Amino acid sequence: MDIALNFINNSNDANNSEIVIFQKNVATNFDELAVAWQVIRYCGQGDNHPFTFPMTMQVGASDSYGNYTPQLDAQNGQLFQMSLTTSGDRLVPGGSGTSSKEVQVLNSLPKGAINASIYKSGKLLAVKTSIAPQQKAVFEFKPTIWIGVASQIVQGQVMDSAIISNINTEISLLGIASADIVMTGGGPGANSTPFAFNLENIVMC
């Protein structure tokens, strides 16, 4: 079941701020840089921006020769491996991974590092770079999204840590079928309040 979300700008912002939505890969211990999955631009006061958050995801990989694999449907608990075949490097399902909560990508190539990527709605959600042969990339996502106001963000690109550390609104989508994400706050002058994001009109599954 995809989740139908609708961003509504009820803020006092007059700066044409960009709204960035992303997920964090929680499978890694250190603070990994996140990818700007969705960027909403030029959504004026009172405007809304509907979008879908799919429960499904896809996995893809690229090799050191600049080749990109097709995107394969991925489920938690699955292992994929980048293997050298008679037709070149290919990403193939490799059975079950070592964790039921993760999607894992193993570099089975004899040589050369790979990059592994996760996609939602055809947009890049997370990436692990420079995975050496016999090393694994692991991806795990909670059923939450992070949302915040930023500038100079490019959808599909890795954000720097300064931007990520400024975004502290985490919204749980657990059990939700549809909802509005309403942005309030902002505005010019000393009376402006911080931006806030709240779910309204929630329909549960």
N, C-alpha and C positions, 0 to 999 in steps of 0.2 A: 504493500500500500504506500503510494506516494503521499506526502504531506503537502497540502495546499496552504501556502503562506501568503500573506498580503502585507507588505510594508506600507505604512501610512505616515506621512510627514505632518505631524501636528506641532512641530517645533517652531521656535522663533528665529530659526537660523536664516540669515540673509547672505551667507557666504558661499552658497552653492556647494556645500560640503559633500564629500563622497561618503557613502555608507558601504562599509566592507563587511562581508559575512564569510566566515571560515570555520573549519574544524581543526582541532589539534590532534596530532598523532600521539596517543598516550602510551604507546608501546615502548617508547624510548625513555630512558631515565633522565637524560639531560633536556633542557629546554630547546626543543627543535624549532627552527624557523618555520612558520606556517605559510601556506600559499593563499593568496586572495582568491577564494573560490567564486565569489559573486561580488561585483561592485555595482552599486546603484548610483547613477549620476543624474544631475539636473532634475531631481524629483522635488518640485516646488512645494511651498506650503499648501497643505490641503490635498496634494496629489497622493496617489497610491501606486504601488509597483507590485503586482502579483508575481509570484514565482513558485516553483515546485521544488520541494526537497525530497528526492527519491530515496527509498530505503535500499535500493540496489546500488551496486558500485561496479566499476570495471577496473581491470589492472592492465598496465602496458609497460613495456620496457624499451630502452634504447641501448645500443652497444657503442663501443669506442670508435666504430667506423661510421657513426652517424646514421645508422639504420634504426627505424622505429617499428616495433611490432604492432599488429592489430590489437585493439582493446578487447580483452576477454572478460565475460561476466565473472565476478568473484564473490564468494561467500566467506564469511568468517569461518575459520577452521581449515581453509584450503591452502595448499602449497602449490606454487608455480615455479617452474625452473626455466632458465634461459639456457638452451642446449645447442650445441653445434650439430646440425644435421647435414645430410648430403646436399640439401638446398640452402645451406647457410644457417645463420643464427635464428632460432625460433623460440618463442615463449610458449611453453606447453604446461597443462595441468600436471601436477606431480603428486596427486593424492592428498592425504590429510597432513596438515601441519602439526607442529608440536603444541599448539594452543588453539582451543576452540573459539577464542575471542579475536584471533588475529588473522590477517591475510599475510602470507609469507612469500617472498620471492627469493629463490636461491640462484646464485650465479654458478651454473654448471659448466661454463665455458672453460676450455683448457687455458686460455689466456685472455686478458683484457677485462677492464672493469665495465660495469653496466650501471644504468640509472633505472630505478623502478618508480612507477607513478600510479596513483589511484585517481580515478575520475568519477564524478557524479554529474549526471545530465550532460555528459560530453565535455565538462569543464574540469580542468586540473584541480584536484582537491589536496593532494599531498605528494611529495617526491622525496626519494632517498637517492643521493648521488654517490658515485665512486664506490660501488660494491665490488670488492675484489673477488676473483674466482674462489669458490667454496664458501663465500660469505653470504649471509642472508639479510634481506631487508624485511622488517616487520612493521605492520600497520595495524593499529587498533584505535577505534573511534568510539567515544561515548555517544549516546543519543542526544547530543547537545550541539548547539551552534554558538559561536561567538559573534557578536555584532558590535560595531562602533563607528565613530566618525573619524575620517582620516583625509589626507589629501595626497595627491601625487601617487595614487595607488593604481597599479596595472593588474587587471584581472588575469589570473593564471600565472602571476609571477610571485616569487618568494618575497615576503615582506621583511623589513629589517626589525631587529629586536626592539628598537625604540618605539616603533609603531605598535608592535604587538603588546608591549608592556603598558601602553596607554589604554588598551581596550580591555575592559574588565567586566563586560556584561556577558554572562553565559546563560543561555536560555535552553531549558530542557524541553525536548520534543517527545518525550516518552509518553506513549499512549494517545498522542494528539493526531486527529485526522485533518483538522484545519484550524487556523487562527490568524488574527491580525497582529502584526508587530507594530506597535504605535510608538513613534519617537516624539518626545516632548523635551522642553528645556531649550537651552541655547539663547541666542539673541545678543544684541549689542549692549555695551554699557556695563555699569557696575552691578546692575540688578539681574544680570543674566544668571541662569542656573545651569548646572552641568546637564549635558544631554542624558536622557534616560530612555530605556526601551522596555516596554511592557507588553505582555501578551494579553489580548482582549478577544472577546467573541470566540472563545475556545470551544471547539467541538471535539469530544473524545472519540476514540475508535469504538 
